[in-house]
């Protein structure tokens, strides 16, 4: 998600509701896909939802003062019981990334706490104050991590301290026994990595000629391949559980970003959400039956914030 947006509308998804999830009314009469607002009783901007491995819960970031406006907390929300648990809150910007940020009982996120943004981890059953710092560098910052399927490696977006551009993709072992491994070059400006479920690919977005597109690479940084092309600015990507397609945000043929999917070979882009407003920062359940994403009736930038919606698949 981090301060980049885009997204989409529905072709594969129906108005049928999953019986084991209690959902609320559509966010707006403008919706054309029967997505519903999750009943989360929090003020502020609710962003970056990510499914638990068992699909029963999500985590998300709550920016207290509006869209992308610090401070930010991380919550866990049970989709069946509607139980809401505060996981991380210390007055800084604590931000998770949609996609593979939760597995093997671990949840990874970035935090702007002093001295600068780094990667942290907390147990899925933890509580505020239990988080552990994973990365520690003096002149580099770290954003938006995701975990390898075995929970042993973290991959994240990195920048030189106080430099907003020139993003790099970095891999690091959670137990600290490896060096920081650079998977991309700074001049490629790569961001928002997401690990594949079969542990052989990493998704990321790259800025080239003023356009954001989704790319993949092997987990050692080789075989970099452009996945999207000529379908608008594409960001915020994550894999389906079978690794056969990718869901992401794009402004392709829409006024403001909605949710799309594309096959892993870069063919057959399909619009999944259908809204006159903004849909973004999508996560797909491991059984491929549901999407969760952030949404707002209009451009979220400088707004009071977004809500979290769910869309059911056929």
N, C-alpha and C positions, 0 to 999 in steps of 0.2 A: 504494500500500500504506500510506503512512506512518501507522502507529498506528491504522488503521481496518481492520476486517475484516468478512467475510461471505462465504458462497458455497454450493455446489450439487452436481448429479448428472446421469446420462446418459440421453439419449433417442436422439440422433443418432449415438452413438459405439459402435463394435463391439469385439469382442475380437480382431479381426484385427490383426496386428502389421506395421508397415512394415518390409520386408525390409532396407532400408538403415540401420536403426537397431537397435543392440543394446541391449535393455532388460532390466531385472531383474524380480524377482518382485513381485507386488502388495504394497502397503505393509501391508495388514492383511486378515485373513480377513473382516472386516466390509465390505470394499468390494464393491459390486455392479456395477461398471462396467469391471473389468479394467484400470484405470489402473496404471501401473508406476512404481516408484521409479527415477530415473536414478542410475547408478552413479558418484556423485561422492564421492570419498574425502576428505571434509573434516568436521571436527567443527563444533560451533556450529549456528546457525540459518540455513538456506539459504532465501532469500526472493526475491520479485520477479523471477522469470525473464522474460526478454524475448527473442524470436527475432531472429536476424540476418536481413537482407534476403534471403539465399539459403536460409534455413530450415535450414542445416546446423549452426548453432551457436546457443547462447544466452549471454546475460550474466545474472548474478544477483548479489544482495547476500548476503554472509555476515556476520551479526552474531556476533561471536566468543563472547560471554558469554551468549547466550540470545536469546529472541525480542525483537527491537527493543532489545536492550541493547548500547550502544556498547562498544568501537569496531566499525566495520564496514568490510569490504573489498568490492571488486568483482572478479569473476572472469569469464573467458570459457571456455566449455566446448564442445568439438567433439562433437556428438552421434554421429558415426560413429567417430572414432578415440579418443574419450574423453580427448583431451588437455585438460589444465586449465592455464590461464594466468592468473596474477595481474596484473590491470590497474591497480588503484588500492589503495594501502595506506599510510596515513600516521599511524595512531593515532587518527583522528577517525571520525565516522560518515559514510561515503561510501555513498550510497543511490541506486540507479537505480529508475525506474518501469517496470512492465510496459507493453507497447504500443509506441508509436513513439519509443522512446528511442535507436534505432540505425538510421541510414540515411546514405547518401552517405559511407560510411567514417568517420562521426562517431558517438561515443557520448556522451550527456549524462547528468549525474547531479548530485545536490546533495551538499555536503560541509559538515560542522560545524566545519571547521578555522577558526582565528582569523582575523578577530574574531568571525564568526558565520556561520550557514548561507548559502551562496551557490551559484550554478550554475557547474559546470565542464564541460569537454569534454576527451575524449581520443580519439586515433585508434584505430580498430579494431585496428590493428597496433602500438599503443603498449605501453609498459610503465610500471610504477609510477615516478612522477616526471615523466612526460611531460605530465601534465594541464595545461590552460590555464583560467584563471578567466575566466568570461564576464560575470557580473553583479557589481556593486560599489556597494552603497548603505550609508549609515551607520546608518539607523534602520529598515531593513526586512530581513527574512530571506526566503530563497527555498528552496522544497522541490520535489522530484519533477518534473523537467522532461521535456518531449517535444519532438521536432523536427518542423518542417514537412517535407512530402515532398521539397522541393528542398534541404533542409538549411540554409536561410538564416535561418530564424526559430526561436526557442525560445519555448515557452509554459510557464508554471510557476505554482505556488501560492505566494502571498506573504502574509506577516503583518507587523504592526508588531513590532518587536523586543520579545521577552519577553511577547508576547500569543499565547496558543494558539488563540483563536477568531478570528472575523471574517476568515476566509480570502478572498483575492482572486485572480482569474486575471489574470496579467500576460503581455504579449507583448513580445519584445525581439529585435532583429536581432543575429545571431551576431557580425557584424563590428563591432558597437558604433556603427553609423551612424544608429540611430534613438533616439528617446526611449523610456522605459518606458511602454508603452501599457496602461492599465487597461481590462480587458474586462468586469469585474463590480464590484459595490459591496461594501464591507466588511460591511455589515449583512446581506447575503445569505449569508455564510459559504460560499463556493464553494471546492472543492479538487480536486486530482488531475486536471488537464486532460490530454487526449489528442487529438492531431491526427488528422483523417481522412486516408485515403490519397489522396483526390482533391483535398485541399487546400481544401475549402470549408466544413468544419465543425470545431468543437472540442467534444469531450465533456467534461463535468465533473460532479461531484456537489455537491449543494446541500442544506443542512440547513434544513428548513422544518417548523415545528410539531413539532419533536422527531423528525423522520423524514428519513433520507437518501434522496434519489432522484437518478436520472441525468437530466441535462439536456443539450441541445445548443444551440449558438449558431453564427452565422456567424463567420468569423475576424476580423471587425472588431467583434465584440461585440453585433451586432444579432440580431434574430429568436431570442431565447431561448425555448426550447421544452422543456417537461417530457416526458421519454421514458417513465419508469416511474412507476407509481401503484398503490397498494394491493397491492403484491407484496413487502412487507417492507422492511427497510432495504437499500438497493442502493448498492454502492460499487465501487471498483476496476474501472472500465469501460475497454474499448478496442474499436476498430472491427475488423471483418473487413476483408480486403484489398480487397474489392469495395465496401465502404462500405454494404452493404445490411442489415447487422445488427450488433449490439453484444453482446459477452460481458462479464459482470460477476459480482459476488458478491452473494448475497442469502440471508437467513434465511427466505425465504418457504416456509411449510409444512414447515420442517425445524427441528430443535432448535438447530442451529449451521450457519453459512453453508456453502453449496455454490455451484457454478458454474451460471449460467443464460445464456441468450441471448435477445434480443428483436429484432424487426424494427425498422428505422430509423424506421418510422412509429408505433412504440410498441405494436404488436400482437403477438400470438402468443408470449408468453413460454414458454420451454421449458427444463426442467432438463437440464443436460448431465452433471454429475458426480453420483455416487450413493454417498454415504459417510455413515456414522453419525458421523464426526468432522468436522473443519474442512477445507475446501478454499477457497483464496482467491488473490488477486493473480494473475489469469490473463492469459496472452498467447496469441494465436492465430497460427499460421503463415500466411505470405502465400499459400500454396496452400489454406488452410482445411482442411487434412487433420489437423492436430494441435493440441492444447492443451498448454501447460505451466503448472503452477501450484504453489503451496506447499500443504502438507498436514500435518495432525497428528491423531492419535487423541485428540481432545478440544480444549478451548479452548487456543489457543497462548499467550495472555497469561500472563506470569510463568512460562512453561515454559522448558525447555532449548532448544526451537526446533522448526522445521518442516523437512521434506524437500521436494525438488522431484520432482514426478511428471509423467508424460506420458500423455495419453489420445488414442487414434487415432480419426479420424472415418471414417464410411462413405464 
